[in-house]
């Protein structure tokens, strides 16, 4: 059984950073140092704790957030290892919503990347204390100084380097502690020994020390005055300032190490415990749903038991787990908690702590801790749990909405039910995946954050659920309408033994005022040329005709049909005959009234760093878009571009936008209206859909 930790002994830390900057291998090194494992796994050997599912092993990067509790000193550090690739941003948002602090990894080799900036934005959004850990310091080309400089350019004086690497003959052998201004090197046992700060490190130490002192001086007026008067701060003063200011994010320490050599983790773990907040230093509030009053939970163990479900795991092999953060009270085995959102009481049963893919039982979970509950019946991600007598609801985490759509089909006939059941499970686990049954265009669509996301979904269906789908380009919902008037007549006559068939209509067609409805039907027949009882049949014929238009078999909108004359036969006329006559008259009249294709136009919002606006505008022009406006975005140094763009032109846009902006650009859109498609676009559609028209006619 895993030990029980009290609130003050818990640190919840999310690992953020660009894909490939060393998050999962950092977890390996930490776990190894903390004696959780007896050897370090490697991503290429497919044996790391946090990348445990086959899909992650196959691809060599994280897809899901995994939770690794690391015991250190007398504390427990709950590490949330998140994916670095932007397609899995939902996993990052879930983890960040329950973290109290963050470590942003930056590769000393690759330097500051787009994912570094995105990680910083997430910390700002969730108000997380943060440290930066520079990995890959064993690589000869790694430049710690460059990373520190780039970070300072981006984020100013709050960037405070704590350490400085020491290299000898290209080897990463030790570090200088900037606070103490002392040097340490690793011996064969992995322990550190003190040594003199080498001459060649002194200049760099001066630069880093200056940066650290500036960061400390920025924290109070008194310090600022002393700093300007050339006074130095004592080690105690520096540490005290760091403790207070790392907590509120006004100082961001930069540390470094090598994940592969497990160097630099010892100080990192110790500094996490020393500088990062325990949950009881953080605020957390919900609402009493009966009275609408605020419930100050604040991770207080003495208050009622409440918990927030931040993630769900549905794995065919390990079962269903709801991952929770205890927001107040102490959860114990066999508690019963009420889910206000589902109006349902859940029996908790056993409590678990997840360690990668292994669930370990634990007697109780204190406020601020992160654990897992197995097999909850109705609870879903972002739900709240509390006592039934005093139901509490917490604000749900906002998860990114998916805008990349692909149409999918079952590869094997008869797999449809299995696929839909498997997708139901995957939707429980992944809130950034969306499934749409688009009956109008006879297609089923999957929406994801990007193409890679949907590829992974396809792969998981195969590997976990043994069903195959193929992904294709979605069909776009065009419409057909008319621009002019027409006047037509159609006579339907059939003679074949016994009763014949006879229906005869004269009709006018013109554009209707309401362009959103398929049709408007009116009649002004004089003298009973067509008896009243056949009017509904005529309208039915028009209604059927508008379902698949005569131009390219798309739904028709905005047509006004007027029946003004015709004739009937007392014996041979029937409702069926008038329906057929009207349908044929509609087809003929439609084609004579200057028919056009309408295409859906979406309003798109694109947020990119200012430097890329020119490129984006150029590309939008190629896509027949009309730029409606540009404004500074919520995030500094970025612009939001608003444009109207044909839905047809948005296919594959995610990949283009990312490659144009180095992964920094994001976009969202919603349907705006229909407008007439240009001639060449319409012709291509009509050409492509000839066979659809023939099917209707036969």
N, C-alpha and C positions, 0 to 999 in steps of 0.2 A: 504493500500500500504506500502511496505517495504521502509525504509529510503534509501537514496542514500549516499554512502560513497565515499570519495575521496581516491586517491591511498595511501597517507601516513597513512590513518586510517584503512588499510586492512591488515590482517595477514592470509596467507593461510597455514594451518597446516595439515599435514597428520598424522593419527594415525597408528602406526605400532606395531607389536608385535606378539608373539606366540599365537596360538588359545587358547582362554580361559584365556588370561592374563588380561582381563578387559577393552578392548577398548570401546565396546558399552555401558557398564555400566558407564564408565568415561564420555561419552557424555551425558548420562542421568543426572549425577550429575552436570555437567557444565550447561546444559540447565535449570535445576531446579534453580541453583544459579542465573542464568541470567534472571530469571522470564519468560523464554519461556514456561515453563510448571508449573502447580501448584502442581503437585506431580511427584515423580520419578517413571518411569516405571521399571519393572524387567524383565529380560530375561525369567525367569521361568513363569512369568504371561503373557508373549507374548504381552507386551504392550510398548516396547521401541520405541523411535522415529526412530532409525536408522535401526533396523531389522523389516521392516514393511511388507515384503511379506510373504505369507503363508508358503512358503518353509523354510524361515529363522525361522519362529515361530515354525514350526514343528520340526526342527532339533536343534534349540537352539543355532545356531551360524550364523555369517554373511556370506552371499554368494556374495553379491554385495557391492560395495562401495557406501555409502550414504553421502550426503552433508548436514551438519547442520551449518547454519550461526548463530553465537552466539554474540549478542551485548554485549560489555563489556567496561566500562568507556565510552569513546566516539568513540570506535573502533568497527570494526566487525571482528570476528575471524571465517573464513570459515574452519570448521573442516571437513576433509575427513576421514570418518570412514571406514577402509578397513577390508576385511576378514583376519583372522590369518591363516586359513588352506592353505597349499601350493597348493592345487588343484585350488585355485582361484587367483593365482599369477597375472594373467592378470589384474584383478581389481586393484591390488596394484600398478602395473606398470603404469596404466592409471592415478591413483591418484597422485603418486609420481612425474609424469612428469609435473604437474601443481602446486605442492606445493612449498613453499619457505622455509619451515622448517618442522621438524618432531618431534613428541613425540613418544618415544618407551616405551610401557608399559611392565613392568616386574612384575610378581606376587611375592610378598614378601614370599609367601608360597612355590611356585614351583621353584622360583629362575630363574637364567639365563638359557634359553632353546634354542633349535636350532632356533626357530623363532626369538629370540632376535638377534642372530648373522646374520640371513638373513635380518632382518630389518636394522641392521647396514650396511650391504653390499649395500642395496638399497640406504641408505643415502649417502654412499660414491659415488655410481654410479651417483646419481643426484646432488651431491655437496650440500646437505641440512644441514643447521644448525640443531642441535637436542638437545632435553632434554630427560632425562630418568625419567619416573614416576613409582615409585614402589607402586603397588596397594595391596589390601588385608591386610593393616596394622592393621585392627581390629582383624585379626586372631591371636590367641595366638602364633602359631608356626612360624609366619612370622619373617624373619630375614633380616632387612634392611642392617645391617653391612655386612652380608654374600654377599648380592647382590653387594654392593659397592666394596668389595674385589674381587669378581669374575670379575666384570667389569674392575677393575684396572689391573688384571692379563691379561685380553684380550686386553685392549685398552690403557693401560699405564697411564701416568700422566695427560692426558687431562680430566679424569673423576673427576668431582668436586662436592662433596656432599654439597648441599645447606642447607639441613635440617636433623634433627635427630629426631626419634620418642621418645615421652615420654610415658611410660606405668606405670600405677599404678594398683596393684592387677589384672594384666592381661588385664586391659582395656587400649585402645588407647585414651589417654586424651589430648595430646598436642604435641608440637614439640619445638625443639631448632633451632633457626635461626643461622646457622654457621657463616654467614657474620657478623651479629650483636653480636653474642655470647649472645643472650637473649632468654628466654623461653616464650612460649605462650601456654595458654590452652583454650579449647572451653567451653563456658558456655551453659546453656540450650537453649538459643536463637540461638546457632550456631555462636555467635560472639567470637572473641578471647580476652583474658585478659592476661596481662603480669604477669609473676611470676618468682621467682628465679630459676636459673638452678639447678635442683636437684643434690645432691652429686653423686648419682650413674650414672648420665649422663656425668659427667665431663671427665671421661677417654675416653669415646666414642667421646665426643666433641673434645677432644685433637687430636684424630686420624683423625677425619673428617676435623678439622681446618687445620691440617698439610697437608692433601691431597689437600684442597682448596688452601692453600698458595703455594704449589708446582705447582699447575696448573697455578696460577697467575704468579709465578716466571718464568715459562717456556715461558711466552709471550713476554719478552723483556730482553735484556742483562743487562740493568740497574737494573731491578727488580731482575734478577738472582744474580747480585753482592750483592745487598742489602740483599737478602734472605740468601746468604751464610755468610754474615757478622752478621747474627742474628737479623737484623732489622725487625720490623713488618710493615705491610702496613696499611694505614688508610682506613676506611670504604669507603671513596670516591674513593680512588685509586683502591680498589678492585672492586667496582661497575663499574668504568670506564673501567678497564681491562676486566671485564666480558662482558660489552656491546660490545666492539670491537671483543673479541675473541669468544664469543658464535656465533656471526654473521658468522665468517669464519670457524666455526667448530673446532677451536683449543682448545676450552674449552666446555665440555659437562656437564651441571648441572644435578645433580641427586636430585629429589624431591620425596615426598611420601605422601600417604594419604589413605583414605578408601572411595571407590566409594559408598558403601552401606550407609555409614553414611554421605556422602557428606562432608567429612573432607579433607582439603588439596587442594581443587579445587580453593578456593579463591586466594591463593597465586600463584597457577599454572596459572590461567587466567591472573592475574596481571603481572606475569613474562613473559608470552607469549607476552603481549603488550610491556613490558619493554625491553626484550632482543631479541625477534625474529624480523627479518627484515620485513619491509613493502616492497611491490613489487618494489618500486622505488629505493631500495638499491640493486636490483638484475639486472644482465644483461640478455638480451634476444635479439636474432638476427634472422632475416629471410633473404631471398634472393628476390630482385626485379627480377621477372621472365623475364621481357623484356630485362634487361641489364645485368643480372647475378651479379649485385653489391650487397654488403651486406646492409641490412636495419637494422639499430640499433633501435630496437623498445624500449627496456629498460623500458617498462611500462610507457612511457611518454604520459601524457594525451593530450599534445599539438600537437602530430604527427597524421598522417592519422589513420583511424580506421582499426585495424586488430584484428583478433581473431583466436584462435586455438581450434578445436573441439577435446576434449580429451576423450569423452565418449558418448555413445548413449543409451537411455533407450527406449525400445519398450514394453509398457505394455498395455495389452488389456483393462485395466481399466482406466489408466491415460493418455494413448496416447503415441505419440512419441516425445521425447525431445532430442535435441542435447545439451550436456553440453559443455560450452565454457569457456576459460579464455581470457579476453580481453588483448591483448599484447601491444596495443597502442591506443591512442585516447579515445573518449567517445562514446559508442553506445547509440543510442536513438531509441525509438519506431518508427517503420515504415522505418528504414534505409533499403537500398538495398545494399547487399554485394555480391561480385563475388567470386565464388569458382573456382580457377585456375585449380585444378585437374580434375574437371568435366566439365570445360568450361560452367558454368551455373551461372546465377544471381539469388540469393535467396532473396525473400522479407522477411524481418525479422518479421514484424508484432509486436506483443507484446514481451516485455522482461520479463523474470521471474527469481526469485531466488527460488531454491528448498530448502525445509526444510523437509528432509526425503522424504515422498511421497506427500507432499503438495507443489503445485507451487503457489508462491505469485508474483503478478505483481509488477514491479518496473519501474520507469520512465526512468532511464538511468543507464548504467553500466560503471564505470570509469576503466581506464587502471589498470590492476592487479586484477580486481575483477573476481569472478567466478559466472556464471549465466547459464540460459538455454534458448534455442530458441525452439519454438514448430513447429512441422510439416514442417521442411525443406524438400524440395522435393528430392534432389539428394545427399545432403551432408552426408558424412560418417565419422566415427571415424578416427582421425588423419589428416583430411582435414584442410586447412587454408581458412579463409575468409578475403577479403580486397576490396578496391574500384577497379572497373574494369579498370580505367585509370592507376592505379599503382598496378598491381597484385603482391602480396607477398606470398611466400610459406615458411612455417616453417618446420624444420626437423621433420619427423614423429617419434613418440615414438616407440622404438623397443619392441615388445610384445613377450613373450615366445612362442615358437613353441610347439604344442602338439605332443607327441609321444606314447600315450596310445590309442590303437585302439580296438574297439569292432564292431562286425558285428551286424546289427539290422534288424528286420523284423516287419512289421505291425502285431499287434495281430489280428485285424479285417480286413478281406479282403475288398478292396475298400477304405481303409483309406489312401492309399499311397499319393494321391495328397494333402490331408489335412496335412499330416505329413511333406511333402516337403515344403509346404507354411509356416508352423509353424517353421520349421528349418531355412528357409530363414530369418525370423524375429529374431530368436535367434542368427543367425550368425552375424546379424547387431550389436547386443548388445554385443556379446561375441567373441572377436577376437582370443581367445585361443581354440575355437571350430572349427573343420574342418570337412567337409562332402565330402566323396569321393565315386563316383560311379565306382566300379571296375567291369566293364562288363566282362572282361576276366574270372574272377572267379565267375561271376554271384552273386555278393554280394554288399550291400551298407554298407559303413563303417563310423563310427563316431570316430574322433580323439579328445581326450581331454588331460588335464594335468595329470589326474589320474583317478582311478576307481570311486572315490567319485564324481568327476566332472561329469562323464558320468551318474552316478546314479541320480544326481540332474537334469541333462538334461531330463532324462527319466521321472522323477517325475514332472518337469515343463510342459512337453508335456501333461501329464495327467491332471494336475490341471488347467493350463491356457487354453490349446487348446483342451482339451477333446479328445485326441487321445492316444492310447497305443502302445508302442513298446516293443519288447523283445530284450535283449542284449545277444549276444552269442560270442563264440570264433571265431576270423576271420579265414577264409581258407587261407592257405599259397600257393603261386603260384609256385608249382614245375614245372620242365620241363622234357622232355624225349629226350634221344639221343642214338646213337649207338657207340660202341667202335671198332667193327670188320667189315669185309666185308661179303656180302652174294650174292648169285646168284640164282635167282628164276624165275619160269615161271608160268604164270596163264592164263588159257583158260576159257573164259566166253561164254557158249553156252546155248541157250534157243530155244525150238521149240514149237510153239503153234499156230496152224492155221495161214495161210498167212505167212508174213515175220517172220523169226526167229531173234535171236540176236546172233552176233558172234564177239568176240574180243579176241585176243591172244597176250600176250606180254612176252618177256624175258627181265629181268632187273637185273642190279647190284646195290647194295646199299653199301655205305661206308661213314665213317665220312667225313664231308666237312671241308675245311680250315676255312671258316667263321662260327663260332659257334653262331653268334647272329641271323642269318636268319633261318627261318624254314627249307628251302631246297634249293638245287641247282639242276636244271634239265638239263640234256644233252642227246643227241641222236646220235648214230652212226650206224644207220640202213643202211644196204647195199642192193642194188638191189630192193628197194621198197617192202621189206617183209611187212612193215607196211607203207601204203601211208602217204605222208607228211601231208595231210589234217586231219589226226587223231592225230598228235603230240600234238596240244593244248588240245585235250580231255584227252590224257594220263597225261599231266601236271596238268590238272584240278583234275584228280583222286588223284594224289600225294598231291596236295594242300589241298584237302578235308581230306585226310588221316592224314595230319600233324596237323589239328585243334585239334583233340582229339586222342592222341597216343594210340597204342595198349596195352601198359603196364598198365597204370592207368588212361587213359583218360585225361592226361595233354597235353598241347601244345608241339609239337615236335620242336627241334632246331638242326641245324648242320648236316643234312643228304644230301649226294649227291646221286641222283638217275640217273642212265644211262639206257636208252632204247637202246638195241643193236640188238634185233631180235623179231620176232613174225610172225603172219600170218593174213590174212583177207579173207573175203568171199565177192565176188562182189555184192551179193544181201543182205545177212543178216547183214553185218558189219554196224555199226553206231557209231556216236560219243558217244552216251550213253553206248554202249557195251564196247568201249575201256576205257571209264572213269571208269566203274565198274571193268574191268579187272585190270587196273592200281592200283585202290584203294586196291583191294584184294592182288595184288602182293606186294604193299607197306607194308601191314599188315604182310604178311608172311615173306617178306624179312627183315623187321624191327626186328621181333622176333628171326630171325636166326642170327642176326648180333650183338650178345651180347648187348641187350638193357640195359640202366641204367637210374636211376632217378637222376636228378640234383636238388639241393636245393638252394634257394637264400641265399646268405651270406651278412650280413650287417656289415658295419664298424661302431662300436659303440664307443662313447667317454663318459667316466664316470668321473665325478668330485666329489671327496669325501675328507673329512678331512683326513690328513695323517694317523691318528690312525687306520683308517678302511681299509687301502689298502690290508693288509694280508687277511682279511675276504673276501673282494671283489674278490681277485685273486682266492681264494679257490672256491668260488661260480662259477666264470667264468669257471674254469676247469670242474666243474660238468655239465656245459651247453655246452660242446664241443667247447668252444671258444679258439682262439689263441691270446694270449696277444702280441701286436706288439710293445708296448712302454709305458713308464711312464715318465711324465714330471711334474715339478711344475706348478700348475694352476695359472691363473691370480690373484686369491684371495689368500692371504698369508695363509700358513698352510694347503694348499689343494693340492692334486695330481690329475692330469688328466691321466687316463688310457685309452689307445687306444687298441681295440681288434677287431678281426674278429669273428663274431658270427652268427650261423645259425638263420635265421628269426624265425624258429619254436621255438627256445629256448628263444626268447625275450618276449613271451606272459606272462603277469603277472609280468614282471620284475620290473616295477615301484614300486609295493607294496613290493616286496622282498627287493629292494634297500633301500626303506624308512625304513623298519623295521630293516634292518641291520645297518643303520647309524643314527637312531633316527630322520629321516626326513631330514638329512643334504645332502644326496647324490642326484645328478641330472645326467641325461644321455640324449644323443641325438644320432641319428644314420642316416645313409643313405645307400641305396642299393649299394653294391660293385660289386658283380659278382655271377655267378652260379658255383657250383662245385658238384662233384659226392656225392650223399648221402650215408652214411654208410649202409651196408647190412640190419641191423635190422630196421633202419629208413625207408628204401625203402620198405621192406616187409610189415611193418605196413601200409604204404600208399596204397600199392597194395591191401592189404586185405580190408582196409576201403573203397576202391573205386571200388570194384568188381561190385556193382550194377550199377555204372556209365558206366562201360564197357558193361554190359548186355544191358543197355538202347540203346547204340550205335548199338549193333549188331542186336537188334530186329528192 
